[in-house]
Amino acid sequence: MNKQELIEAIANEVEVTKATAAGCLDAFINAVTKVLKKKGEVRLVGFGTFTTTKRKATTGRNPQTGAAIKIPASTQPKFRAGKALKDALN
């Protein structure tokens, strides 16, 4: 499912226009992004939790040349599924 299909599914589920559903989805994405940028977490009970993790700087290899390259430290987004979501899938 891509973003447009998700917007259509939301619009059909709550009986609103696609434009309204798109606005709601964009607002959700923006809100989660802002919280994660501040190193916070978004916890949706039953669905899951969005958090961030720190990845250390490492040394890697260029597969074409074999030369060592430095991979800088970074902050990565992480999603942990909630119990209700896991149960719905099994």
HTML snippet that shows the backbone in 3Dmol.js (N, CA, C, O; Angstrom):
<script src="https://3Dmol.org/build/3Dmol-min.js"></script>
<div id="view" style="width:600px;height:400px;position:relative"></div>
<script>
const pdb = `
ATOM      1  N   MET A   1       0.863  -1.175   0.000  1.00  0.00           N
ATOM      2  CA  MET A   1       0.000   0.000   0.000  1.00  0.00           C
ATOM      3  C   MET A   1       0.902   1.229   0.000  1.00  0.00           C
ATOM      4  O   MET A   1       1.812   1.343   0.822  1.00  0.00           O
ATOM      5  N   ASN A   2       0.644   2.136  -0.920  1.00  0.00           N
ATOM      6  CA  ASN A   2       1.398   3.378  -0.943  1.00  0.00           C
ATOM      7  C   ASN A   2       0.582   4.495  -0.278  1.00  0.00           C
ATOM      8  O   ASN A   2      -0.522   4.256   0.212  1.00  0.00           O
ATOM      9  N   LYS A   3       1.129   5.703  -0.265  1.00  0.00           N
ATOM     10  CA  LYS A   3       0.482   6.807   0.442  1.00  0.00           C
ATOM     11  C   LYS A   3      -0.899   7.125  -0.140  1.00  0.00           C
ATOM     12  O   LYS A   3      -1.840   7.367   0.616  1.00  0.00           O
ATOM     13  N   GLN A   4      -1.032   7.129  -1.452  1.00  0.00           N
ATOM     14  CA  GLN A   4      -2.321   7.448  -2.072  1.00  0.00           C
ATOM     15  C   GLN A   4      -3.380   6.401  -1.731  1.00  0.00           C
ATOM     16  O   GLN A   4      -4.539   6.741  -1.491  1.00  0.00           O
ATOM     17  N   GLU A   5      -2.986   5.142  -1.710  1.00  0.00           N
ATOM     18  CA  GLU A   5      -3.919   4.076  -1.349  1.00  0.00           C
ATOM     19  C   GLU A   5      -4.326   4.183   0.115  1.00  0.00           C
ATOM     20  O   GLU A   5      -5.476   3.914   0.464  1.00  0.00           O
ATOM     21  N   LEU A   6      -3.382   4.577   0.977  1.00  0.00           N
ATOM     22  CA  LEU A   6      -3.692   4.775   2.386  1.00  0.00           C
ATOM     23  C   LEU A   6      -4.662   5.938   2.568  1.00  0.00           C
ATOM     24  O   LEU A   6      -5.594   5.843   3.367  1.00  0.00           O
ATOM     25  N   ILE A   7      -4.460   7.017   1.848  1.00  0.00           N
ATOM     26  CA  ILE A   7      -5.363   8.171   1.909  1.00  0.00           C
ATOM     27  C   ILE A   7      -6.770   7.761   1.485  1.00  0.00           C
ATOM     28  O   ILE A   7      -7.754   8.141   2.119  1.00  0.00           O
ATOM     29  N   GLU A   8      -6.855   6.989   0.415  1.00  0.00           N
ATOM     30  CA  GLU A   8      -8.164   6.529  -0.061  1.00  0.00           C
ATOM     31  C   GLU A   8      -8.843   5.629   0.977  1.00  0.00           C
ATOM     32  O   GLU A   8     -10.047   5.739   1.205  1.00  0.00           O
ATOM     33  N   ALA A   9      -8.069   4.742   1.602  1.00  0.00           N
ATOM     34  CA  ALA A   9      -8.628   3.851   2.626  1.00  0.00           C
ATOM     35  C   ALA A   9      -9.127   4.653   3.831  1.00  0.00           C
ATOM     36  O   ALA A   9     -10.191   4.354   4.372  1.00  0.00           O
ATOM     37  N   ILE A  10      -8.374   5.661   4.252  1.00  0.00           N
ATOM     38  CA  ILE A  10      -8.797   6.512   5.375  1.00  0.00           C
ATOM     39  C   ILE A  10     -10.069   7.270   5.010  1.00  0.00           C
ATOM     40  O   ILE A  10     -11.007   7.340   5.805  1.00  0.00           O
ATOM     41  N   ALA A  11     -10.096   7.837   3.806  1.00  0.00           N
ATOM     42  CA  ALA A  11     -11.267   8.597   3.357  1.00  0.00           C
ATOM     43  C   ALA A  11     -12.517   7.725   3.340  1.00  0.00           C
ATOM     44  O   ALA A  11     -13.589   8.177   3.742  1.00  0.00           O
ATOM     45  N   ASN A  12     -12.396   6.494   2.884  1.00  0.00           N
ATOM     46  CA  ASN A  12     -13.534   5.580   2.840  1.00  0.00           C
ATOM     47  C   ASN A  12     -13.959   5.142   4.237  1.00  0.00           C
ATOM     48  O   ASN A  12     -15.151   5.002   4.508  1.00  0.00           O
ATOM     49  N   GLU A  13     -12.990   4.925   5.123  1.00  0.00           N
ATOM     50  CA  GLU A  13     -13.282   4.445   6.475  1.00  0.00           C
ATOM     51  C   GLU A  13     -14.054   5.468   7.294  1.00  0.00           C
ATOM     52  O   GLU A  13     -15.012   5.118   7.984  1.00  0.00           O
ATOM     53  N   VAL A  14     -13.643   6.734   7.222  1.00  0.00           N
ATOM     54  CA  VAL A  14     -14.291   7.762   8.052  1.00  0.00           C
ATOM     55  C   VAL A  14     -15.225   8.668   7.253  1.00  0.00           C
ATOM     56  O   VAL A  14     -15.742   9.659   7.769  1.00  0.00           O
ATOM     57  N   GLU A  15     -15.432   8.312   5.986  1.00  0.00           N
ATOM     58  CA  GLU A  15     -16.371   9.018   5.115  1.00  0.00           C
ATOM     59  C   GLU A  15     -16.100  10.527   5.037  1.00  0.00           C
ATOM     60  O   GLU A  15     -16.968  11.355   5.310  1.00  0.00           O
ATOM     61  N   VAL A  16     -14.839  10.849   4.645  1.00  0.00           N
ATOM     62  CA  VAL A  16     -14.447  12.235   4.383  1.00  0.00           C
ATOM     63  C   VAL A  16     -13.832  12.283   2.996  1.00  0.00           C
ATOM     64  O   VAL A  16     -13.620  11.248   2.363  1.00  0.00           O
ATOM     65  N   THR A  17     -13.547  13.493   2.528  1.00  0.00           N
ATOM     66  CA  THR A  17     -12.934  13.627   1.212  1.00  0.00           C
ATOM     67  C   THR A  17     -11.483  13.169   1.262  1.00  0.00           C
ATOM     68  O   THR A  17     -10.874  13.099   2.330  1.00  0.00           O
ATOM     69  N   LYS A  18     -10.945  12.861   0.093  1.00  0.00           N
ATOM     70  CA  LYS A  18      -9.548  12.460   0.022  1.00  0.00           C
ATOM     71  C   LYS A  18      -8.632  13.605   0.444  1.00  0.00           C
ATOM     72  O   LYS A  18      -7.579  13.370   1.038  1.00  0.00           O
ATOM     73  N   ALA A  19      -9.021  14.828   0.147  1.00  0.00           N
ATOM     74  CA  ALA A  19      -8.214  15.990   0.539  1.00  0.00           C
ATOM     75  C   ALA A  19      -8.137  16.113   2.058  1.00  0.00           C
ATOM     76  O   ALA A  19      -7.076  16.411   2.606  1.00  0.00           O
ATOM     77  N   THR A  20      -9.251  15.885   2.732  1.00  0.00           N
ATOM     78  CA  THR A  20      -9.267  15.930   4.200  1.00  0.00           C
ATOM     79  C   THR A  20      -8.425  14.802   4.772  1.00  0.00           C
ATOM     80  O   THR A  20      -7.659  15.012   5.713  1.00  0.00           O
ATOM     81  N   ALA A  21      -8.561  13.615   4.213  1.00  0.00           N
ATOM     82  CA  ALA A  21      -7.774  12.465   4.683  1.00  0.00           C
ATOM     83  C   ALA A  21      -6.287  12.702   4.447  1.00  0.00           C
ATOM     84  O   ALA A  21      -5.463  12.353   5.292  1.00  0.00           O
ATOM     85  N   ALA A  22      -5.940  13.290   3.311  1.00  0.00           N
ATOM     86  CA  ALA A  22      -4.536  13.590   3.009  1.00  0.00           C
ATOM     87  C   ALA A  22      -3.985  14.601   4.005  1.00  0.00           C
ATOM     88  O   ALA A  22      -2.852  14.468   4.468  1.00  0.00           O
ATOM     89  N   GLY A  23      -4.783  15.610   4.336  1.00  0.00           N
ATOM     90  CA  GLY A  23      -4.370  16.604   5.318  1.00  0.00           C
ATOM     91  C   GLY A  23      -4.150  15.987   6.686  1.00  0.00           C
ATOM     92  O   GLY A  23      -3.189  16.324   7.376  1.00  0.00           O
ATOM     93  N   CYS A  24      -5.029  15.093   7.077  1.00  0.00           N
ATOM     94  CA  CYS A  24      -4.897  14.407   8.371  1.00  0.00           C
ATOM     95  C   CYS A  24      -3.650  13.530   8.401  1.00  0.00           C
ATOM     96  O   CYS A  24      -2.917  13.528   9.390  1.00  0.00           O
ATOM     97  N   LEU A  25      -3.406  12.791   7.335  1.00  0.00           N
ATOM     98  CA  LEU A  25      -2.230  11.930   7.278  1.00  0.00           C
ATOM     99  C   LEU A  25      -0.947  12.757   7.313  1.00  0.00           C
ATOM    100  O   LEU A  25      -0.002  12.409   8.020  1.00  0.00           O
ATOM    101  N   ASP A  26      -0.913  13.852   6.550  1.00  0.00           N
ATOM    102  CA  ASP A  26       0.258  14.729   6.553  1.00  0.00           C
ATOM    103  C   ASP A  26       0.482  15.344   7.929  1.00  0.00           C
ATOM    104  O   ASP A  26       1.623  15.474   8.372  1.00  0.00           O
ATOM    105  N   ALA A  27      -0.598  15.723   8.607  1.00  0.00           N
ATOM    106  CA  ALA A  27      -0.486  16.285   9.958  1.00  0.00           C
ATOM    107  C   ALA A  27       0.080  15.249  10.920  1.00  0.00           C
ATOM    108  O   ALA A  27       0.914  15.577  11.763  1.00  0.00           O
ATOM    109  N   PHE A  28      -0.363  14.008  10.803  1.00  0.00           N
ATOM    110  CA  PHE A  28       0.152  12.931  11.646  1.00  0.00           C
ATOM    111  C   PHE A  28       1.647  12.725  11.406  1.00  0.00           C
ATOM    112  O   PHE A  28       2.427  12.636  12.355  1.00  0.00           O
ATOM    113  N   ILE A  29       2.037  12.651  10.147  1.00  0.00           N
ATOM    114  CA  ILE A  29       3.446  12.443   9.804  1.00  0.00           C
ATOM    115  C   ILE A  29       4.299  13.592  10.328  1.00  0.00           C
ATOM    116  O   ILE A  29       5.373  13.364  10.885  1.00  0.00           O
ATOM    117  N   ASN A  30       3.827  14.829  10.152  1.00  0.00           N
ATOM    118  CA  ASN A  30       4.570  16.000  10.627  1.00  0.00           C
ATOM    119  C   ASN A  30       4.693  15.997  12.150  1.00  0.00           C
ATOM    120  O   ASN A  30       5.754  16.318  12.685  1.00  0.00           O
ATOM    121  N   ALA A  31       3.624  15.640  12.847  1.00  0.00           N
ATOM    122  CA  ALA A  31       3.652  15.618  14.307  1.00  0.00           C
ATOM    123  C   ALA A  31       4.636  14.569  14.814  1.00  0.00           C
ATOM    124  O   ALA A  31       5.410  14.843  15.732  1.00  0.00           O
ATOM    125  N   VAL A  32       4.617  13.383  14.236  1.00  0.00           N
ATOM    126  CA  VAL A  32       5.543  12.321  14.650  1.00  0.00           C
ATOM    127  C   VAL A  32       6.984  12.754  14.363  1.00  0.00           C
ATOM    128  O   VAL A  32       7.869  12.549  15.194  1.00  0.00           O
ATOM    129  N   THR A  33       7.219  13.345  13.201  1.00  0.00           N
ATOM    130  CA  THR A  33       8.559  13.791  12.826  1.00  0.00           C
ATOM    131  C   THR A  33       9.089  14.834  13.802  1.00  0.00           C
ATOM    132  O   THR A  33      10.248  14.765  14.209  1.00  0.00           O
ATOM    133  N   LYS A  34       8.251  15.805  14.184  1.00  0.00           N
ATOM    134  CA  LYS A  34       8.683  16.848  15.125  1.00  0.00           C
ATOM    135  C   LYS A  34       9.059  16.261  16.472  1.00  0.00           C
ATOM    136  O   LYS A  34      10.063  16.658  17.064  1.00  0.00           O
ATOM    137  N   VAL A  35       8.267  15.322  16.963  1.00  0.00           N
ATOM    138  CA  VAL A  35       8.562  14.699  18.258  1.00  0.00           C
ATOM    139  C   VAL A  35       9.862  13.899  18.172  1.00  0.00           C
ATOM    140  O   VAL A  35      10.684  13.974  19.085  1.00  0.00           O
ATOM    141  N   LEU A  36      10.062  13.144  17.107  1.00  0.00           N
ATOM    142  CA  LEU A  36      11.270  12.339  16.966  1.00  0.00           C
ATOM    143  C   LEU A  36      12.514  13.213  16.813  1.00  0.00           C
ATOM    144  O   LEU A  36      13.589  12.839  17.282  1.00  0.00           O
ATOM    145  N   LYS A  37      12.383  14.369  16.166  1.00  0.00           N
ATOM    146  CA  LYS A  37      13.513  15.291  16.040  1.00  0.00           C
ATOM    147  C   LYS A  37      13.969  15.779  17.407  1.00  0.00           C
ATOM    148  O   LYS A  37      15.151  16.057  17.604  1.00  0.00           O
ATOM    149  N   LYS A  38      13.046  15.884  18.348  1.00  0.00           N
ATOM    150  CA  LYS A  38      13.360  16.332  19.709  1.00  0.00           C
ATOM    151  C   LYS A  38      13.743  15.165  20.607  1.00  0.00           C
ATOM    152  O   LYS A  38      13.811  15.314  21.827  1.00  0.00           O
ATOM    153  N   LYS A  39      13.994  14.000  20.009  1.00  0.00           N
ATOM    154  CA  LYS A  39      14.383  12.779  20.720  1.00  0.00           C
ATOM    155  C   LYS A  39      13.282  12.247  21.627  1.00  0.00           C
ATOM    156  O   LYS A  39      13.564  11.539  22.594  1.00  0.00           O
ATOM    157  N   GLY A  40      12.033  12.580  21.324  1.00  0.00           N
ATOM    158  CA  GLY A  40      10.892  12.085  22.091  1.00  0.00           C
ATOM    159  C   GLY A  40      10.391  10.773  21.520  1.00  0.00           C
ATOM    160  O   GLY A  40      11.024  10.175  20.650  1.00  0.00           O
ATOM    161  N   GLU A  41       9.248  10.337  22.021  1.00  0.00           N
ATOM    162  CA  GLU A  41       8.630   9.125  21.493  1.00  0.00           C
ATOM    163  C   GLU A  41       7.137   9.346  21.356  1.00  0.00           C
ATOM    164  O   GLU A  41       6.536  10.121  22.099  1.00  0.00           O
ATOM    165  N   VAL A  42       6.554   8.655  20.398  1.00  0.00           N
ATOM    166  CA  VAL A  42       5.111   8.708  20.168  1.00  0.00           C
ATOM    167  C   VAL A  42       4.586   7.310  20.451  1.00  0.00           C
ATOM    168  O   VAL A  42       4.946   6.350  19.769  1.00  0.00           O
ATOM    169  N   ARG A  43       3.733   7.203  21.465  1.00  0.00           N
ATOM    170  CA  ARG A  43       3.206   5.902  21.890  1.00  0.00           C
ATOM    171  C   ARG A  43       1.718   5.848  21.559  1.00  0.00           C
ATOM    172  O   ARG A  43       0.930   6.623  22.102  1.00  0.00           O
ATOM    173  N   LEU A  44       1.338   4.945  20.680  1.00  0.00           N
ATOM    174  CA  LEU A  44      -0.055   4.723  20.310  1.00  0.00           C
ATOM    175  C   LEU A  44      -0.453   3.358  20.866  1.00  0.00           C
ATOM    176  O   LEU A  44      -0.132   2.322  20.283  1.00  0.00           O
ATOM    177  N   VAL A  45      -1.148   3.370  21.991  1.00  0.00           N
ATOM    178  CA  VAL A  45      -1.478   2.132  22.703  1.00  0.00           C
ATOM    179  C   VAL A  45      -2.225   1.182  21.765  1.00  0.00           C
ATOM    180  O   VAL A  45      -3.205   1.558  21.123  1.00  0.00           O
ATOM    181  N   GLY A  46      -1.742  -0.039  21.704  1.00  0.00           N
ATOM    182  CA  GLY A  46      -2.352  -1.055  20.853  1.00  0.00           C
ATOM    183  C   GLY A  46      -1.768  -1.098  19.455  1.00  0.00           C
ATOM    184  O   GLY A  46      -1.829  -2.135  18.795  1.00  0.00           O
ATOM    185  N   PHE A  47      -1.200   0.011  18.988  1.00  0.00           N
ATOM    186  CA  PHE A  47      -0.622   0.047  17.645  1.00  0.00           C
ATOM    187  C   PHE A  47       0.882  -0.088  17.694  1.00  0.00           C
ATOM    188  O   PHE A  47       1.446  -0.988  17.071  1.00  0.00           O
ATOM    189  N   GLY A  48       1.545   0.801  18.430  1.00  0.00           N
ATOM    190  CA  GLY A  48       2.995   0.715  18.527  1.00  0.00           C
ATOM    191  C   GLY A  48       3.613   2.003  19.014  1.00  0.00           C
ATOM    192  O   GLY A  48       2.915   2.962  19.344  1.00  0.00           O
ATOM    193  N   THR A  49       4.940   2.010  19.055  1.00  0.00           N
ATOM    194  CA  THR A  49       5.691   3.148  19.559  1.00  0.00           C
ATOM    195  C   THR A  49       6.758   3.557  18.548  1.00  0.00           C
ATOM    196  O   THR A  49       7.518   2.722  18.056  1.00  0.00           O
ATOM    197  N   PHE A  50       6.804   4.853  18.247  1.00  0.00           N
ATOM    198  CA  PHE A  50       7.841   5.428  17.404  1.00  0.00           C
ATOM    199  C   PHE A  50       8.896   6.028  18.329  1.00  0.00           C
ATOM    200  O   PHE A  50       8.565   6.839  19.194  1.00  0.00           O
ATOM    201  N   THR A  51      10.165   5.643  18.159  1.00  0.00           N
ATOM    202  CA  THR A  51      11.262   6.171  18.955  1.00  0.00           C
ATOM    203  C   THR A  51      12.459   6.415  18.043  1.00  0.00           C
ATOM    204  O   THR A  51      12.396   6.189  16.834  1.00  0.00           O
ATOM    205  N   THR A  52      13.546   6.880  18.643  1.00  0.00           N
ATOM    206  CA  THR A  52      14.792   7.031  17.901  1.00  0.00           C
ATOM    207  C   THR A  52      15.886   6.257  18.610  1.00  0.00           C
ATOM    208  O   THR A  52      15.824   6.045  19.821  1.00  0.00           O
ATOM    209  N   THR A  53      16.881   5.838  17.857  1.00  0.00           N
ATOM    210  CA  THR A  53      18.063   5.190  18.412  1.00  0.00           C
ATOM    211  C   THR A  53      19.284   5.847  17.795  1.00  0.00           C
ATOM    212  O   THR A  53      19.235   6.363  16.678  1.00  0.00           O
ATOM    213  N   LYS A  54      20.378   5.818  18.539  1.00  0.00           N
ATOM    214  CA  LYS A  54      21.631   6.375  18.030  1.00  0.00           C
ATOM    215  C   LYS A  54      22.463   5.248  17.439  1.00  0.00           C
ATOM    216  O   LYS A  54      22.593   4.175  18.029  1.00  0.00           O
ATOM    217  N   ARG A  55      23.018   5.507  16.278  1.00  0.00           N
ATOM    218  CA  ARG A  55      23.909   4.553  15.630  1.00  0.00           C
ATOM    219  C   ARG A  55      25.325   5.124  15.709  1.00  0.00           C
ATOM    220  O   ARG A  55      25.554   6.270  15.321  1.00  0.00           O
ATOM    221  N   LYS A  56      26.264   4.337  16.205  1.00  0.00           N
ATOM    222  CA  LYS A  56      27.643   4.791  16.357  1.00  0.00           C
ATOM    223  C   LYS A  56      28.317   4.956  15.001  1.00  0.00           C
ATOM    224  O   LYS A  56      27.913   4.352  14.007  1.00  0.00           O
ATOM    225  N   ALA A  57      29.353   5.788  14.986  1.00  0.00           N
ATOM    226  CA  ALA A  57      30.178   5.922  13.791  1.00  0.00           C
ATOM    227  C   ALA A  57      30.952   4.621  13.599  1.00  0.00           C
ATOM    228  O   ALA A  57      31.451   4.038  14.561  1.00  0.00           O
ATOM    229  N   THR A  58      31.046   4.182  12.374  1.00  0.00           N
ATOM    230  CA  THR A  58      31.757   2.938  12.075  1.00  0.00           C
ATOM    231  C   THR A  58      32.646   3.115  10.853  1.00  0.00           C
ATOM    232  O   THR A  58      32.573   4.122  10.150  1.00  0.00           O
ATOM    233  N   THR A  59      33.472   2.134  10.620  1.00  0.00           N
ATOM    234  CA  THR A  59      34.296   2.110   9.417  1.00  0.00           C
ATOM    235  C   THR A  59      33.758   1.012   8.519  1.00  0.00           C
ATOM    236  O   THR A  59      33.583  -0.128   8.948  1.00  0.00           O
ATOM    237  N   GLY A  60      33.499   1.364   7.275  1.00  0.00           N
ATOM    238  CA  GLY A  60      32.999   0.396   6.307  1.00  0.00           C
ATOM    239  C   GLY A  60      33.967   0.241   5.148  1.00  0.00           C
ATOM    240  O   GLY A  60      35.061   0.804   5.167  1.00  0.00           O
ATOM    241  N   ARG A  61      33.575  -0.500   4.169  1.00  0.00           N
ATOM    242  CA  ARG A  61      34.401  -0.718   2.981  1.00  0.00           C
ATOM    243  C   ARG A  61      33.601  -0.398   1.727  1.00  0.00           C
ATOM    244  O   ARG A  61      32.426  -0.748   1.609  1.00  0.00           O
ATOM    245  N   ASN A  62      34.260   0.271   0.799  1.00  0.00           N
ATOM    246  CA  ASN A  62      33.666   0.513  -0.510  1.00  0.00           C
ATOM    247  C   ASN A  62      33.710  -0.815  -1.259  1.00  0.00           C
ATOM    248  O   ASN A  62      34.797  -1.346  -1.488  1.00  0.00           O
ATOM    249  N   PRO A  63      32.551  -1.372  -1.650  1.00  0.00           N
ATOM    250  CA  PRO A  63      32.555  -2.692  -2.293  1.00  0.00           C
ATOM    251  C   PRO A  63      33.257  -2.711  -3.646  1.00  0.00           C
ATOM    252  O   PRO A  63      33.703  -3.772  -4.084  1.00  0.00           O
ATOM    253  N   GLN A  64      33.365  -1.574  -4.315  1.00  0.00           N
ATOM    254  CA  GLN A  64      34.010  -1.562  -5.636  1.00  0.00           C
ATOM    255  C   GLN A  64      35.529  -1.517  -5.526  1.00  0.00           C
ATOM    256  O   GLN A  64      36.241  -2.194  -6.267  1.00  0.00           O
ATOM    257  N   THR A  65      36.017  -0.693  -4.573  1.00  0.00           N
ATOM    258  CA  THR A  65      37.465  -0.510  -4.482  1.00  0.00           C
ATOM    259  C   THR A  65      38.088  -1.205  -3.283  1.00  0.00           C
ATOM    260  O   THR A  65      39.296  -1.441  -3.265  1.00  0.00           O
ATOM    261  N   GLY A  66      37.284  -1.534  -2.286  1.00  0.00           N
ATOM    262  CA  GLY A  66      37.809  -2.143  -1.076  1.00  0.00           C
ATOM    263  C   GLY A  66      38.395  -1.118  -0.113  1.00  0.00           C
ATOM    264  O   GLY A  66      38.889  -1.485   0.953  1.00  0.00           O
ATOM    265  N   ALA A  67      38.346   0.158  -0.474  1.00  0.00           N
ATOM    266  CA  ALA A  67      38.897   1.214   0.374  1.00  0.00           C
ATOM    267  C   ALA A  67      38.031   1.405   1.611  1.00  0.00           C
ATOM    268  O   ALA A  67      36.808   1.283   1.554  1.00  0.00           O
ATOM    269  N   ALA A  68      38.686   1.709   2.736  1.00  0.00           N
ATOM    270  CA  ALA A  68      37.971   1.959   3.984  1.00  0.00           C
ATOM    271  C   ALA A  68      37.294   3.328   3.911  1.00  0.00           C
ATOM    272  O   ALA A  68      37.887   4.294   3.430  1.00  0.00           O
ATOM    273  N   ILE A  69      36.054   3.404   4.389  1.00  0.00           N
ATOM    274  CA  ILE A  69      35.336   4.679   4.442  1.00  0.00           C
ATOM    275  C   ILE A  69      34.750   4.838   5.836  1.00  0.00           C
ATOM    276  O   ILE A  69      34.423   3.858   6.505  1.00  0.00           O
ATOM    277  N   LYS A  70      34.625   6.092   6.261  1.00  0.00           N
ATOM    278  CA  LYS A  70      34.040   6.367   7.563  1.00  0.00           C
ATOM    279  C   LYS A  70      32.542   6.599   7.409  1.00  0.00           C
ATOM    280  O   LYS A  70      32.108   7.398   6.579  1.00  0.00           O
ATOM    281  N   ILE A  71      31.771   5.903   8.205  1.00  0.00           N
ATOM    282  CA  ILE A  71      30.323   6.076   8.222  1.00  0.00           C
ATOM    283  C   ILE A  71      30.009   6.868   9.488  1.00  0.00           C
ATOM    284  O   ILE A  71      30.247   6.376  10.590  1.00  0.00           O
ATOM    285  N   PRO A  72      29.478   8.091   9.352  1.00  0.00           N
ATOM    286  CA  PRO A  72      29.270   8.937  10.533  1.00  0.00           C
ATOM    287  C   PRO A  72      28.150   8.418  11.440  1.00  0.00           C
ATOM    288  O   PRO A  72      27.280   7.658  11.014  1.00  0.00           O
ATOM    289  N   ALA A  73      28.201   8.849  12.698  1.00  0.00           N
ATOM    290  CA  ALA A  73      27.136   8.526  13.641  1.00  0.00           C
ATOM    291  C   ALA A  73      25.848   9.183  13.170  1.00  0.00           C
ATOM    292  O   ALA A  73      25.878  10.234  12.530  1.00  0.00           O
ATOM    293  N   SER A  74      24.718   8.562  13.488  1.00  0.00           N
ATOM    294  CA  SER A  74      23.432   9.130  13.071  1.00  0.00           C
ATOM    295  C   SER A  74      22.329   8.709  14.026  1.00  0.00           C
ATOM    296  O   SER A  74      22.497   7.781  14.818  1.00  0.00           O
ATOM    297  N   THR A  75      21.223   9.387  13.944  1.00  0.00           N
ATOM    298  CA  THR A  75      20.030   9.042  14.706  1.00  0.00           C
ATOM    299  C   THR A  75      19.050   8.386  13.749  1.00  0.00           C
ATOM    300  O   THR A  75      18.750   8.932  12.688  1.00  0.00           O
ATOM    301  N   GLN A  76      18.548   7.208  14.126  1.00  0.00           N
ATOM    302  CA  GLN A  76      17.661   6.431  13.265  1.00  0.00           C
ATOM    303  C   GLN A  76      16.271   6.319  13.877  1.00  0.00           C
ATOM    304  O   GLN A  76      16.149   6.146  15.090  1.00  0.00           O
ATOM    305  N   PRO A  77      15.215   6.413  13.061  1.00  0.00           N
ATOM    306  CA  PRO A  77      13.868   6.186  13.586  1.00  0.00           C
ATOM    307  C   PRO A  77      13.639   4.690  13.818  1.00  0.00           C
ATOM    308  O   PRO A  77      14.220   3.846  13.136  1.00  0.00           O
ATOM    309  N   LYS A  78      12.787   4.381  14.786  1.00  0.00           N
ATOM    310  CA  LYS A  78      12.504   2.985  15.109  1.00  0.00           C
ATOM    311  C   LYS A  78      11.020   2.861  15.436  1.00  0.00           C
ATOM    312  O   LYS A  78      10.445   3.740  16.078  1.00  0.00           O
ATOM    313  N   PHE A  79      10.404   1.770  14.996  1.00  0.00           N
ATOM    314  CA  PHE A  79       9.008   1.499  15.314  1.00  0.00           C
ATOM    315  C   PHE A  79       8.931   0.135  15.981  1.00  0.00           C
ATOM    316  O   PHE A  79       9.461  -0.849  15.465  1.00  0.00           O
ATOM    317  N   ARG A  80       8.273   0.083  17.119  1.00  0.00           N
ATOM    318  CA  ARG A  80       8.065  -1.178  17.829  1.00  0.00           C
ATOM    319  C   ARG A  80       6.560  -1.433  17.868  1.00  0.00           C
ATOM    320  O   ARG A  80       5.808  -0.637  18.430  1.00  0.00           O
ATOM    321  N   ALA A  81       6.126  -2.529  17.281  1.00  0.00           N
ATOM    322  CA  ALA A  81       4.699  -2.843  17.192  1.00  0.00           C
ATOM    323  C   ALA A  81       4.127  -3.154  18.575  1.00  0.00           C
ATOM    324  O   ALA A  81       4.791  -3.758  19.418  1.00  0.00           O
ATOM    325  N   GLY A  82       2.875  -2.724  18.787  1.00  0.00           N
ATOM    326  CA  GLY A  82       2.179  -2.992  20.036  1.00  0.00           C
ATOM    327  C   GLY A  82       1.534  -4.368  20.041  1.00  0.00           C
ATOM    328  O   GLY A  82       1.447  -5.027  19.005  1.00  0.00           O
ATOM    329  N   LYS A  83       1.088  -4.791  21.199  1.00  0.00           N
ATOM    330  CA  LYS A  83       0.518  -6.131  21.366  1.00  0.00           C
ATOM    331  C   LYS A  83      -0.717  -6.342  20.499  1.00  0.00           C
ATOM    332  O   LYS A  83      -0.862  -7.391  19.871  1.00  0.00           O
ATOM    333  N   ALA A  84      -1.604  -5.360  20.461  1.00  0.00           N
ATOM    334  CA  ALA A  84      -2.836  -5.518  19.674  1.00  0.00           C
ATOM    335  C   ALA A  84      -2.526  -5.690  18.188  1.00  0.00           C
ATOM    336  O   ALA A  84      -3.174  -6.485  17.506  1.00  0.00           O
ATOM    337  N   LEU A  85      -1.545  -4.955  17.687  1.00  0.00           N
ATOM    338  CA  LEU A  85      -1.158  -5.084  16.276  1.00  0.00           C
ATOM    339  C   LEU A  85      -0.551  -6.461  16.022  1.00  0.00           C
ATOM    340  O   LEU A  85      -0.869  -7.107  15.024  1.00  0.00           O
ATOM    341  N   LYS A  86       0.308  -6.903  16.910  1.00  0.00           N
ATOM    342  CA  LYS A  86       0.919  -8.238  16.757  1.00  0.00           C
ATOM    343  C   LYS A  86      -0.165  -9.326  16.794  1.00  0.00           C
ATOM    344  O   LYS A  86      -0.147 -10.258  15.990  1.00  0.00           O
ATOM    345  N   ASP A  87      -1.103  -9.194  17.732  1.00  0.00           N
ATOM    346  CA  ASP A  87      -2.160 -10.178  17.859  1.00  0.00           C
ATOM    347  C   ASP A  87      -3.060 -10.209  16.622  1.00  0.00           C
ATOM    348  O   ASP A  87      -3.532 -11.274  16.225  1.00  0.00           O
ATOM    349  N   ALA A  88      -3.297  -9.044  16.014  1.00  0.00           N
ATOM    350  CA  ALA A  88      -4.139  -8.964  14.827  1.00  0.00           C
ATOM    351  C   ALA A  88      -3.509  -9.684  13.645  1.00  0.00           C
ATOM    352  O   ALA A  88      -4.215 -10.155  12.754  1.00  0.00           O
ATOM    353  N   LEU A  89      -2.185  -9.771  13.636  1.00  0.00           N
ATOM    354  CA  LEU A  89      -1.483 -10.410  12.518  1.00  0.00           C
ATOM    355  C   LEU A  89      -1.319 -11.906  12.696  1.00  0.00           C
ATOM    356  O   LEU A  89      -1.032 -12.618  11.734  1.00  0.00           O
ATOM    357  N   ASN A  90      -1.497 -12.386  13.910  1.00  0.00           N
ATOM    358  CA  ASN A  90      -1.287 -13.825  14.161  1.00  0.00           C
ATOM    359  C   ASN A  90      -2.568 -14.529  14.530  1.00  0.00           C
ATOM    360  O   ASN A  90      -2.561 -15.736  14.772  1.00  0.00           O
TER     361      ASN A  90
END
`;
const viewer = $3Dmol.createViewer("view");
viewer.addModel(pdb, "pdb");
viewer.setStyle({}, {cartoon: {color: "spectrum"}});
viewer.zoomTo();
viewer.render();
</script>
